Amino acid sequence: MIDTHAHLNFDDYNDIDSVIRRAKGAGVVKIINIGSDLKSSQIAVQLAQKHGELYSTVGIHPDEATDNISIVAMVNELQRMIGPKVVAIGEAGLDYYRLENDDYKKIQHELFTCQIELAIKSSLPIIVHSREADEDMYKILKKYATKPNFKCVMHCFSGDEVFLEKIISLGIYVSFTGIITFPKTDKLEKAVFETPLDMLMIETDCPFLAPQLYRGKRNEPSYLVEVAKKIAEIKNITLSDVEKCTTTNATNFFNIA
């Protein structure tokens, strides 16, 4: 399996060698560390250079969109970080959960679209974060969906059936986390069921969102198998089927050798 969204570049992991060893023991052969600001992006790049199992992305999370940032300077710095084991731009997107006012919406939109354009220019996919912003997110993605080199995955999908149908119609991949193992997630289980196998990927988003079996613990890539098991249960297919299709999807999407 491939964990397509992890944050081993966070301070939570001062035992990264052990984490990687446990992941491999659980069948997770590759892990993509996700950048969420300039510092975490740089650390992700460095870790990918050091560990053969790790790949990285570079990106700026929408929570970083404040009125004192220079978007052009930040995106230029991301571009300078791109190297052989950088497999995507992101995570980037929109997050209205803690939005203070509409001025910050404009900044988020500009930061997001600049990163989409960097991804297209660099022939890299973009990893998208969307929280309580489905309508605006769809408008932006629809604008770019027909552009050459545009490839996109909606990470940690949490939207409804209508939003799912819209983004799949744009050719956008959907990735699920341990949230699908929580109780009372009927909406998400339906989304898993409706997502075509050839558009589906899996992730931990560790250290967050540990599956129900490990709830309250630090999440890590070795727990990815719980996400795969739940998808197999929902879709009434074998665990092996889930492992094969999600690994193939991730390998092709991120162009991982």
N, C-alpha and C positions, 0 to 999 in steps of 0.2 A: 504493500500500500504506500501511497504518498500523502503525507500531511501537507495540504496545500496552503495552510495558513497557521503559522506558529509564531511565537514571540520569545524564542530562546535568547534573543538579544536584550531582553529585559533583565533587571537586577535580580529577579526571582531565581535565576539559574546560575548559581555559583558552582554547580555540580554537573556541568554540561556534558562531560565525558560519560558520566553514569546515565544521564538522561538519554543520550544517543545510544548507549549500549542496551538499555531497556527497550528503547524503540525498535531497534533491530531484532531483539529477541521476540518482540510482539509482531514482527512482520512488516514494520514500517521502515522501508529501505531508503527513502528520501524525505527530506523535510525542507519546506520553504519558509525561511524567516522573513517576516514582513516589516518593512520600514514604516514608521508612523510619524516621524519627524526627522530632522537632519541627523541628530545624534544616533538614534536607533537605526536609521538607514546605514550609516557608516559602520556601526558595530555589526550589522547583519552582513555587510559586504566582507568585513574582516573575518567573521566566523566562517563564511562560505569559502574563503581562501584557505582557511586552516583545516576544515573538516570536509572530507570528500562526500559525506552524506548530505551536506547542507548546501542549499542555494539561497539566494536573497532577492528581495525587491527593494526599491527605494521609493519613498513616497511621503506625503504630508497628510495626516489625518485632518478631517474638517474641524475638529476641536482646536486645532492650531490657528484657525483663521480669525485672528484678532486685528484690531485697527492699527496696530503698530508693526505689522510685518511688511516686508518687501517681497511680494509674490514673485516678481521677476528674478530677484536675487536667489530666492529659495529654489525655484525651478532650475535655474542655471546650475546651482550647486548639485541638485539631483542628477542633472545631465552629466556632470563631471564624474559622478560616482559610477556610472554605468560601465560594466566590464563583463568578462566572459561568463561569470556565474550569476549575474543579475538577470533574472528571467521575467521580470514584470515591473511596471510602475504601480505604486500603491502601498498602503491602502489610501485611497482618495475617495472623496464623495461628499455627501450632505448629511448633516446630523442636526435636527431641529429640537432634540430632546431638552437641551439646556439653553436654547437660544434666547438671548437677552432682548434683542430687537431686530427689526428687519434689515438694519444696516449690515448686520453680521451675515444675513442671508446672501447679500450681494458679494461679500468678501468670500464666503464659502463657494459661491458659484464661480467666481473668477479663479480661485485656487484650483477648483475641480477641473474646470475646462482647460486651464493651462496644463494640467497634468495629463489629461486626455490627449491633448495635442502633442505633448512630449512623447507619450506612448506611441502614437501614430508615427511621429517623425522618427522614432527609434526602432520601429517595427517590433514593438513589445506589446504584450497584452496589458490591460489595466485591471487592477483588483479594486472593486467598488464597495464602499461602506455606505449603507443607506439606513437612516433611522428617523422615522416619523416624517419622511420627506418623499414618499412614493410618487406623488403627482409631479413635483418638480424634477425628480430624478428621471422619470420616464421621458419628460419633455427634452431633457438634455441628451439622454442616451439615444433617443430617436433621431435627434439632429446629427449625431455622429455615426450611427449604425451603418450607414451606407458608404462611409469613407473607406478607401483602401487601407489595409493594414489594421483596421479596427477589430480588436478582440477583447472581450470583456467577460468577467465573472462577477456575479453578485455574491459577495462573501457573507457568511452567516445569515442566510436568508430567513426573514421573519415576517414577510409581507403576506397579504391575503391571496386568494385564488385569482382574483382579477389582475393584480399586479404581476403575479407569476405568469399568467397567460400573455400579458403584454410584453414582458422582457424576453420570454422564450421566442415570441414572434419576431423579435429583433436579432435572434441568433445568439443571445447572451446565455452563458452557462450559469448554473445555480449550484452553490455549495452549502452544505449543511454541517452543523456542529452538534455537540452533545446536548443541546437544548431539545432535540427531538426525542431524547430518552427521558425527559422530565415528565411527571404526571400532568394530565390535563393540557395536552398540546395537540388537540384534535385538528386545529387549523394547520399546524405545521405537518402533521402526519398526512393530511390530505395533499399538501404541497409536495411532499416527498413522493406520494403515490402518483401525482399528476406530472411530475418532472420526467421527461424521457431519459432513459438510461444513458444515451449518448450525449446528454447535456448536463450530466450530474458529476459533482466532485464532493470530496469529504475533507474535513479539517477539524482541528481541535480548538483553534483560537486560544491556545494555551498562553499564559497561565490561567485564563478565564474559562468559565463554562464547562467545568468538569462534568462528565456524564453522571447520571443518577447514581450509578454504583459507587462512584468516588466523590459524590457531592460534598462540598466543604473542604476538599483537599486541593492542593495546587494541581492544576491540570498539566498533562504532558503528552507528547506524541504517542507513547505506548498505549494510551487510552483510546486511540483512534478506532481500534477494533470494535468498541462499544457502539460507535456511530454506524460503522459498517453493518454490525449485527442488527441494529434497529431498522436500517434501510432494507435489509434482506427480509426481515419480518413483515414490514409494511407492504413491500412489493411482492411478497410470497415467492422469493427466489432464493438461491443458495448464497451463503456468505462468499463462496468462491466467485460467483457471478458478480457480486458487488465489488470485490477486490479487483477482478480483471477489468471491468468496465471503467471504474473510477481511476485506476492506474493508467489505463490506455488514454482516457480523456485528459488526465493531468499531464502525461508525457507529451502528448501532441499539442495541447494548449500552451504549455510553457516551453515547448521545444527542448525538452530535457533528453540528453543522449541516453 
